[in-house]
Amino acid sequence: MRLSPLALGLFLLFSVSSIAQSVDTIQSKKLDSAIVKKVVTHWERKNIVGFDLNEIAFVNWSAGGNSAISGLLKGTFTRKYENGNLRWLNELIVRYGVSKQDGVELRKTDDAFQFNSTFGYRRDTTTNWFHSAKFNFNTQFTSGYSYPNTDIAISKPFAPAYTFLGIGAEYNNKKYNLQLYISPLTLKNTLVLDQRLADQGAFGVHKAVYDAVTGVKIEDGKNSRTELGFLFTSGYKKELFKNINFENKLNLYTDYINNFGNIDVDWQVQLDFIVNKYVRANINTHLIYDHDIKAKEEINGQQVTVGPKVQFKQMLGVGLIYSF
């Protein structure tokens, strides 16, 4: 049977319109599905990686000076879950920096591996207070030295490593970018998995026991130490001026059993100067005081352990960042 030109034209028009409608329906379903997925998910993720570089060079400089170059690789990876009264924040922070001066070997300037996780529940969506559980883990990537001595390491990966696990209350105010956490029950565990350092009693673990006459080791030093205490943490962010951001982090911990009232301090302050999306400068200060960390000094060519001291580090960097 032959179709008339009019019938054939109508058939082709109907077929094309049906196909187009089907395509539109499929695209609409895909769009609706994408919108539903976007609405349903309660996870928020943010990744920031950066590299800071500092360099100074001298050529026939009458005032003197040593040429130097330093670099810092850093990353912050955040995963946050929020659904009604539940909030779960996970954060991984890594940093590693080195420097090189004329006539001096390559030296480490920064080394950190930190993981933080906080799970909170509040009774209603109007309050900023959460019943929270918090876990923190800190260690380093490579061995540390009391320069210029590079023969004997004063710290290593997992020597030390610190874990904090506790329950308490967290105040989270998004409007003012303020977080406060108070925990009356926090377990602090110090790991020293290098036996030489453990035998020395480094980082507060019980040191090895030696025979008073022969000097032979009778008992190995402990590889861990557990404390139960009170933990307070705070975090605050503010844009001081356009493209100038301020961030303050403070951790305070005291042990109930050993020297209650002797407070461990970990305090970081940072200023970010944003040039554009990819370039920024920053000034960072980091102050630590821990009664269990004994300082090392080089005296007459010998590495000597002295008492606890305030540790302070200040860094100025200019570099690139990338968020994804």
Residue pairs with C-beta under 8 A, 6 or more apart in sequence:
3 11
42 81
42 82
42 83
43 79
43 80
43 81
44 78
44 79
44 80
44 81
44 82
45 78
45 79
45 80
46 76
46 77
46 78
46 80
46 323
47 75
47 76
47 77
47 78
47 323
47 324
48 75
48 76
48 77
48 321
48 322
48 323
49 73
49 74
49 75
49 321
49 322
50 73
50 74
50 75
50 319
50 320
50 321
50 322
51 71
51 72
51 73
51 74
51 319
51 320
52 71
52 72
52 74
52 97
52 282
52 317
52 318
52 319
53 69
53 70
53 71
53 72
53 317
53 318
53 319
54 68
54 69
54 70
54 71
54 316
54 317
54 318
55 68
55 69
55 70
56 65
56 67
56 68
56 69
57 67
58 64
58 65
58 66
58 67
66 101
66 102
66 103
66 104
67 101
67 102
68 99
68 100
68 101
68 102
69 99
69 100
70 97
70 98
70 99
70 100
70 109
71 97
71 98
71 99
72 95
72 96
72 97
72 109
72 110
72 315
72 317
72 319
73 95
73 96
73 97
74 93
74 94
74 95
74 96
75 92
75 93
75 94
75 95
76 91
76 92
76 93
77 91
77 92
78 89
78 90
78 91
78 92
79 89
79 90
79 91
80 87
80 88
80 89
80 90
81 87
81 88
81 89
82 88
84 125
85 121
85 122
85 123
85 124
85 125
86 120
86 121
87 118
87 119
87 120
87 121
87 122
87 130
87 172
88 117
88 118
88 119
88 120
89 116
89 117
89 118
90 115
90 116
90 117
91 114
91 115
91 116
91 117
92 114
92 115
93 112
93 113
93 114
93 115
93 116
94 112
94 113
94 114
95 110
95 111
95 112
96 108
96 110
96 111
96 112
96 141
96 142
97 108
97 109
97 110
97 111
97 315
98 106
98 107
98 108
98 109
99 106
99 107
99 109
100 106
100 107
105 150
107 147
108 142
108 144
108 145
109 315
110 313
110 315
111 140
111 141
111 142
111 144
112 138
112 140
113 138
113 139
113 140
113 141
114 136
114 137
114 138
115 135
115 136
115 137
116 134
116 135
116 136
116 137
117 134
117 135
117 136
118 132
118 133
118 134
118 135
118 170
118 181
119 132
119 133
119 134
120 130
120 131
120 132
120 133
120 170
120 172
121 130
121 131
121 132
122 128
122 129
122 130
122 131
128 171
128 172
128 173
129 169
129 170
129 171
130 169
130 170
130 171
130 172
131 167
131 169
132 167
132 168
132 169
132 170
132 181
133 165
133 166
133 167
134 164
134 165
134 166
134 167
134 168
134 170
134 181
134 183
134 186
134 231
134 233
135 163
135 164
135 165
136 162
136 163
136 164
136 165
137 161
137 162
137 163
138 161
138 162
139 157
139 158
139 160
139 161
139 162
139 191
140 155
140 156
140 157
141 157
142 156
142 157
143 153
143 155
143 156
143 157
144 153
144 154
144 155
144 156
145 152
145 153
145 154
146 152
146 154
146 296
146 297
146 298
146 303
148 298
149 298
149 303
152 303
153 194
153 197
154 197
154 202
154 296
154 303
155 197
155 202
156 193
156 194
156 197
158 191
158 192
158 193
158 194
159 191
159 192
159 193
159 194
159 197
159 198
159 202
159 203
160 190
160 191
160 192
160 202
160 203
161 190
161 191
161 193
162 188
162 189
162 190
162 191
163 187
163 188
163 189
163 191
164 186
164 187
164 188
164 189
164 231
164 253
165 186
165 187
165 189
166 183
166 185
166 186
166 187
166 231
167 183
167 185
168 181
168 182
168 183
168 184
168 185
168 186
168 231
169 181
169 182
169 183
170 179
170 180
170 181
170 182
171 178
171 179
171 180
171 181
172 178
172 179
173 179
176 236
177 236
177 237
177 238
178 234
178 235
178 236
179 233
179 234
179 235
179 236
180 232
180 233
180 234
181 231
181 232
181 233
181 234
182 231
182 232
183 230
183 231
183 232
184 230
185 228
186 228
186 229
186 230
186 231
186 253
187 226
187 227
187 228
188 226
188 227
188 228
188 229
188 231
188 253
188 255
189 224
189 225
189 226
189 227
190 203
190 204
190 205
190 224
190 225
190 226
190 227
190 292
191 223
191 224
192 198
192 202
192 203
192 205
192 221
192 222
192 223
192 224
193 223
195 220
195 221
195 223
197 203
198 205
198 207
198 208
198 220
198 221
198 222
198 223
199 207
199 208
199 217
199 220
199 221
200 207
200 208
200 221
200 305
201 207
201 208
201 221
202 294
203 225
203 292
203 293
204 225
204 290
204 291
204 292
204 293
205 221
205 222
205 223
205 224
205 225
206 221
206 222
206 225
207 221
208 217
208 218
208 219
208 220
208 221
209 217
209 218
209 219
210 216
210 217
210 218
211 217
211 218
225 292
227 255
227 256
227 257
227 258
228 255
228 256
228 257
229 253
229 254
229 255
229 256
229 257
229 260
230 253
230 254
230 256
231 251
231 252
231 253
232 250
232 251
232 252
232 253
233 249
233 250
233 251
233 252
234 248
234 249
234 250
235 247
235 248
235 249
235 250
236 246
236 247
236 248
237 245
237 246
237 247
237 248
238 245
238 246
239 245
239 246
240 246
240 271
243 273
243 274
243 275
244 271
244 272
244 273
244 274
245 271
245 272
245 274
246 269
246 270
246 271
247 268
247 269
247 270
247 271
247 272
248 268
248 269
248 270
249 266
249 267
249 268
249 269
250 265
250 266
250 267
250 268
251 264
251 265
251 266
251 267
252 263
252 264
252 265
253 263
253 264
254 260
254 261
254 262
254 263
254 264
255 262
259 291
262 291
263 289
264 289
264 290
264 291
264 292
265 287
265 288
265 289
265 290
266 287
266 288
267 286
267 287
267 288
268 284
268 285
268 286
268 287
269 284
269 285
270 282
270 283
270 284
270 285
271 282
271 283
271 284
272 280
272 281
272 282
273 280
273 281
273 282
274 280
275 281
278 320
278 321
278 322
279 318
279 319
279 320
279 321
280 318
280 319
280 321
281 316
281 317
281 318
281 319
282 315
282 316
282 317
283 314
283 315
283 316
284 314
284 315
284 316
284 317
285 312
285 313
285 314
285 315
286 311
286 312
286 313
286 314
287 310
287 311
287 312
287 313
288 310
288 311
288 312
289 308
289 309
289 310
289 311
290 308
291 308
292 308
293 308
293 311
294 305
294 306
294 307
294 308
295 305
295 306
295 307
295 308
295 309
296 303
296 304
296 305
296 306
297 303
297 304
297 306
298 304
